[in-house]
Amino acid sequence: MRDIRVLLTTLWLLHGCASPAPVAMRDPAYRPAEIRRPAVVLQVSLDQTGFGEGEFSSQERAGLPERLEAGFIEGLNARGIFPLDVALTALRAYRGGSDPFDRLDRGQALARARSLQADVLLVVDMHLTRRDLVFCREVGRPAVARGTTVMALTLEVLRVSDGNRLLLEPPDAGLTLTDVEVECTPDRRARRLSAAEMSEGAASRIVTRLMRR
């Protein structure tokens, strides 16, 4: 799967070549043990190319954000993180590599988190694109998965008391996943993940980063 990780990272960087992308950081004051009952802001954006191919349908745009939210919350709960509240925002797809949280009103989000008596605010961005991807390059005969949904995650942790950024994890730090699983065996068996499975996988990756010491 190494070639797929490299490809996904490259695609994400190419998508963001127009302006500086978020850079990973971790404040020395960050403590994983504090991430138990946070407030959460979840942004979901579905890319729109304008060329038809790989587009999300109007039904997907209407229903997919809430399905992703439900799977994400379930995934957090299964890993011992129980958000006090989750604020979902469905955004128009952004272009370029600017900070996906540029349009976030952090002051308002932090005020809500303080009213809930949360210690930290988790801000998660799910940016979805749809494209053809090639799997199993390293084992001879590649497999092409048409219309693969790619989810690029960005994670930010803010301390509620002062708004200080404690953690930032961008997609190129290994936070990109797809809705296709391919076995690189002779029959190249492939499986499509549901929105719930994909968001549960997103939660798994997010929690792994949150708990890293």
Secondary structure, DSSP 8 states (H G I E B T S, - for coil): -HHHHHHHHHHHHHHTTTS-----EE-TT--GGGTTS-EEEEEEEE---SSSTT---HHHHHHHHHHHHHHHHHHHHHTT---SEEEEEEEE---SSS-TTTT--HHHHHHHHHHTT-SEEEEEEEEEEEEEEEE-GGGSS-EEEEEEEEEEEEEEEEETTT--EEEEE-GGGT-EEESEEE--STT--EEE--HHHHHHHHHHHHHHHHH--
